[in-house]
């Protein structure tokens, strides 16, 4: 019954920072589905999820290291 998704509002607030990542992922997904089909798309999902999880893990690592050293080392986004 609610036509506007709440996550869309949150993403729209930071679209000026992440528009290139969203565009690149949409182009990659459509190209993969068009030329490789559903099988290639499903085979690529673990790799893509690994990229996302690895980004969060490394961001957390740098955050904990900056707390331990009491120094600003890494900033995930503005």
Rosetta constraint file for C-alpha pairs under 8 A:
AtomPair CA 4 CA 8 HARMONIC 7.34 0.50
AtomPair CA 5 CA 9 HARMONIC 7.10 0.50
AtomPair CA 6 CA 10 HARMONIC 6.76 0.50
AtomPair CA 7 CA 11 HARMONIC 6.18 0.50
AtomPair CA 8 CA 12 HARMONIC 5.98 0.50
AtomPair CA 9 CA 13 HARMONIC 6.45 0.50
AtomPair CA 10 CA 14 HARMONIC 7.22 0.50
AtomPair CA 11 CA 15 HARMONIC 6.09 0.50
AtomPair CA 14 CA 18 HARMONIC 6.61 0.50
AtomPair CA 15 CA 19 HARMONIC 5.33 0.50
AtomPair CA 18 CA 22 HARMONIC 6.36 0.50
AtomPair CA 19 CA 23 HARMONIC 6.08 0.50
AtomPair CA 20 CA 24 HARMONIC 6.01 0.50
AtomPair CA 21 CA 25 HARMONIC 6.08 0.50
AtomPair CA 22 CA 26 HARMONIC 6.12 0.50
AtomPair CA 23 CA 27 HARMONIC 6.17 0.50
AtomPair CA 24 CA 28 HARMONIC 6.07 0.50
AtomPair CA 25 CA 29 HARMONIC 5.98 0.50
AtomPair CA 26 CA 30 HARMONIC 6.10 0.50
AtomPair CA 27 CA 31 HARMONIC 6.01 0.50
AtomPair CA 28 CA 32 HARMONIC 5.97 0.50
AtomPair CA 29 CA 33 HARMONIC 6.13 0.50
AtomPair CA 29 CA 41 HARMONIC 7.51 0.50
AtomPair CA 30 CA 34 HARMONIC 5.96 0.50
AtomPair CA 31 CA 35 HARMONIC 5.95 0.50
AtomPair CA 31 CA 36 HARMONIC 7.74 0.50
AtomPair CA 32 CA 36 HARMONIC 5.18 0.50
AtomPair CA 32 CA 37 HARMONIC 6.62 0.50
AtomPair CA 32 CA 40 HARMONIC 6.81 0.50
AtomPair CA 32 CA 41 HARMONIC 6.03 0.50
AtomPair CA 33 CA 37 HARMONIC 4.48 0.50
AtomPair CA 33 CA 38 HARMONIC 5.90 0.50
AtomPair CA 33 CA 40 HARMONIC 7.30 0.50
AtomPair CA 33 CA 41 HARMONIC 6.02 0.50
AtomPair CA 36 CA 40 HARMONIC 5.04 0.50
AtomPair CA 36 CA 41 HARMONIC 6.96 0.50
AtomPair CA 37 CA 41 HARMONIC 6.39 0.50
AtomPair CA 38 CA 42 HARMONIC 6.15 0.50
AtomPair CA 39 CA 43 HARMONIC 6.24 0.50
AtomPair CA 40 CA 44 HARMONIC 6.16 0.50
AtomPair CA 41 CA 45 HARMONIC 6.41 0.50
AtomPair CA 42 CA 46 HARMONIC 7.91 0.50
AtomPair CA 43 CA 47 HARMONIC 7.99 0.50
AtomPair CA 44 CA 48 HARMONIC 6.38 0.50
AtomPair CA 45 CA 49 HARMONIC 6.07 0.50
AtomPair CA 46 CA 50 HARMONIC 6.02 0.50
AtomPair CA 47 CA 51 HARMONIC 6.39 0.50
AtomPair CA 48 CA 52 HARMONIC 6.51 0.50
AtomPair CA 49 CA 53 HARMONIC 6.11 0.50
AtomPair CA 50 CA 54 HARMONIC 5.79 0.50
AtomPair CA 51 CA 55 HARMONIC 6.16 0.50
AtomPair CA 52 CA 56 HARMONIC 6.53 0.50
AtomPair CA 53 CA 57 HARMONIC 6.13 0.50
AtomPair CA 54 CA 58 HARMONIC 6.03 0.50
AtomPair CA 55 CA 59 HARMONIC 6.08 0.50
AtomPair CA 56 CA 60 HARMONIC 6.12 0.50
AtomPair CA 57 CA 61 HARMONIC 6.15 0.50
AtomPair CA 58 CA 62 HARMONIC 6.19 0.50
AtomPair CA 59 CA 63 HARMONIC 6.11 0.50
AtomPair CA 59 CA 74 HARMONIC 7.53 0.50
AtomPair CA 59 CA 75 HARMONIC 7.94 0.50
AtomPair CA 59 CA 76 HARMONIC 6.41 0.50
AtomPair CA 60 CA 64 HARMONIC 6.13 0.50
AtomPair CA 61 CA 65 HARMONIC 6.12 0.50
AtomPair CA 62 CA 66 HARMONIC 6.04 0.50
AtomPair CA 62 CA 73 HARMONIC 6.70 0.50
AtomPair CA 62 CA 74 HARMONIC 6.00 0.50
AtomPair CA 63 CA 67 HARMONIC 6.33 0.50
AtomPair CA 63 CA 73 HARMONIC 7.53 0.50
AtomPair CA 63 CA 74 HARMONIC 6.76 0.50
AtomPair CA 64 CA 68 HARMONIC 6.18 0.50
AtomPair CA 65 CA 69 HARMONIC 6.10 0.50
AtomPair CA 65 CA 73 HARMONIC 7.86 0.50
AtomPair CA 66 CA 70 HARMONIC 5.58 0.50
AtomPair CA 66 CA 71 HARMONIC 5.06 0.50
AtomPair CA 66 CA 72 HARMONIC 5.52 0.50
AtomPair CA 66 CA 73 HARMONIC 5.53 0.50
AtomPair CA 66 CA 74 HARMONIC 7.55 0.50
AtomPair CA 67 CA 71 HARMONIC 6.75 0.50
